[in-house]
Amino acid sequence: ATRYATLCAMVYDMSSFWAGKNVKAVCCAMVETMKQVKFYNNLLLLTIILPAFQVAVKLAGDTGIEQSDLINASGESSKERNFAAKLPSHILNTSFHGFYEAFMFRQLERAKQYAETFYEEQSESTINMSSPMFMREFYFGLISFWIGREKCDKKWLCRGIASKHALNNLATTASTWNFENKAFLLQAEEQFSQMDFEAAGVLYEAAILSSKRHKFLSEEALANELAGYFYLDTGKKRNQYITSRKHFKSILNGVLLQKRVRCQSI
């Protein structure tokens, strides 16, 4: 029963992280869960939760957790590393959290490296409980458009389009509430990449409003941030593309909000 409770706690922690719950609270909960995981020597659960915990700590900055607890929770023994290295699902999990972290901190080359590994490993892994499938698809799509745009690489743009189709399908057949804002944001990134700036601006606004309407605070912040990069980038590259004062206010707020909101949301 206690082992089952540990599994339930791990699933709850991972769900809380991807739902945008206060990241400091998530870190504290993960520390307690990993203590139990290590106590029962459940290496499989450890390989699932550890990459997410390491990203959460970096997003939180000052977690308020004792340094000794952080080290005990996040440190891996050689036995644990050897076990994890044999699991295709762990490689997929690590690469996903790697490109997610790099994306959040705008580290293009690092994001590209992890995203390439993730793409290659997808066919090798069957079960992965580290994050919802649609979140992996969503962030892989955002990163693919970013890489494709910055590197002028059609291969990555095609990968982004494939992710966009997947989220569009979920928005129309599964749940408008959960997926509409994500589909709009991927559409906006696609139009940005294709240099249809007028359509992109409309879609970024739609993504922001949909996130707000459906109460996805962290994704509203993300949409604001990506819209901010869009307006800054297009304003820099095309002098005739002039944004309004309202848009520039959104830029300044958006770039900071996504980093801040995870530490303030409930």
VENCOR-V610629 format. One record per backbone hydrogen bond with DSSP energy under -0.5 kcal/mol. CO is the residue of the C=O (numbers start at 1). NH is the residue of the N-H. Records with the same first field share a line. If there is no record, write none. Layout:
# VENCOR-V610629
CO: NH ; NH
This chain:
# VENCOR-V610629
1: 5
2: 6
3: 7
4: 8
5: 9
6: 10
7: 11
8: 12
9: 13
10: 14
11: 15
12: 16
13: 17
14: 18
15: 19
16: 20 ; 21
17: 20
22: 26
23: 27
24: 28
25: 29
26: 30
27: 31
28: 32
29: 33
30: 34
31: 35
32: 36
33: 37
34: 38
35: 39
36: 40
37: 42
38: 41
41: 43
42: 46
43: 47
44: 48
45: 49
46: 50
48: 52
49: 53
50: 54
51: 55
52: 56
53: 57
54: 58
55: 59
56: 60
57: 61
60: 62
61: 63
66: 70
67: 71
68: 72
69: 73
70: 74
71: 75
77: 81
78: 82
79: 83
80: 84
81: 85
82: 86
83: 86
84: 87
86: 88
87: 90 ; 91
88: 92
89: 93
90: 94
91: 95
92: 96
93: 97
94: 98
95: 99
96: 100
97: 101
98: 102
99: 103
100: 104
101: 105
102: 107
103: 106
106: 108
107: 111
108: 112
109: 113
110: 114
111: 115
112: 116
113: 117
114: 118
115: 119
116: 120
117: 121
118: 122
121: 124 ; 125
122: 125
132: 135 ; 136
133: 137
134: 138
135: 139
136: 140
137: 141
138: 142
139: 143
140: 144
141: 145
142: 146
143: 147
144: 148
145: 149
146: 150
147: 151
148: 152 ; 153
152: 154
153: 157
154: 158
155: 159
156: 160
157: 161
158: 162
159: 163
160: 164
161: 165
162: 166
163: 167
164: 168
165: 169
166: 170
167: 171
168: 172
169: 173
170: 174 ; 175
175: 179
176: 180
179: 183
180: 184
181: 185
182: 186
183: 187
184: 188
185: 189
186: 190
187: 191
188: 192
189: 193
190: 194
191: 196
192: 195
195: 197
196: 200
197: 201
198: 202
199: 203
200: 204
201: 205
202: 206
203: 207
204: 208
205: 209
206: 210
207: 211
208: 212
209: 213
210: 214
211: 216
212: 215
215: 217
216: 220
217: 221
218: 222
219: 223
220: 224
221: 225
222: 226
223: 227
224: 228
225: 229
226: 230
227: 231
228: 232
229: 233
230: 234
231: 235
232: 236
233: 237
234: 238
238: 241
240: 242
241: 243
244: 248
245: 249
246: 250
247: 251
248: 252
249: 253
250: 254
251: 255
252: 256
253: 257
254: 258
256: 260
257: 261
258: 262
260: 263
261: 264 ; 265
262: 23
